[in-house]
Amino acid sequence: MKAQAALTVLLSGAHEGKSLAGVLAPDNEGLPRGMLLNVSARGRALEFEVSSGSPSALLSTVLAILRDIILFQEVWLLSSQRGGRVQRD
């Protein structure tokens, strides 16, 4: 069985999109056999396309991407604010 997922993340600007793509790039090397990951930045949108022969591996990869995005957001906010506090909704 082959599973595919597409994820589009909208950031506040193109600079943030390129920064996030750069941060995630090293983690995207050495993927398991049968898995493909394509990341493209278009303006403030960052698009992820993932395919895998295993639905569980696909889901695990998408969840890891989302966790990395959340971490990036928190670090980005901390580095851009003077008080260094991040508020969660």
N, C-alpha and C positions, 0 to 999 in steps of 0.2 A: 504494500500500500504506500502511495506517495502522498505526502501532506504539504500544503503550501500556505503561507501567510504573508500578508502585506500590512505594513504599519507605517502611517505617516504622522510625524510629530511636527507641530507648528511651534516655532520658537519666536522670541520677541524680535529677532532680526537676523539678517544673513550672517553677521559676525558670530552670533551664538550658534547658528547651524553649522558653520565650518569648524568652530571650536569643538562642538560635541562630536562631529564626525571624526575629528583628529584624535579625540580622547578615546573613542570607541575602537578606532582602527587597530591598535595593537592586539586587542582581545579577539579580533576576528581572524587571526592567523591560526593555522593548524586546526581547522574544523574537522569533525569526524567524517569518515568516509561516507559518501552519499548525501552530504549536506552541502547546500549552496547558500551563500549569503551575499546579497548585493546591497550596498548602501550608496545612496546618491543625495547630494545636497542641491536644492534648487531654491535659491533665495532664502527665505526663512523656513522653508519646509525641508525636513530630513526624511527620506523615504527608505524603508527597509523592506526587502523581499527575501523571504526565507523559504527554502524547500528542503525536505528530508524524506528519507525512506521510512522513517519512524515518526508517527504522530507524537509520541511522548518526548522524543528528542526535539522536535519542532517546538512544542509547547514550552519545554525547558529553556530553549534558546530565546524565545520571545519574552518569557518572564525575566531572564537574565538581562536582556536588552532594556526592558522597562525598569528594572532595579538600577541599572547603570545610569539611565536617564534621570531618575529621581535623585541619585547621588550627585550627578553633574549639576542638577538644578540647585541643590542645597549648597554645594561648594561655590557655584557661580554667584548665588545670592550673598553668601557670606563674604566673598571676596569683593563684591561691589557695594556693600553697605558698610557704613562707618561703625555702627553698633555691633555688627557681627551677629545679629539675631535673625533667625529664620522663623517665620510664623507658618504653622501648618493649619490648613482648613479642617 
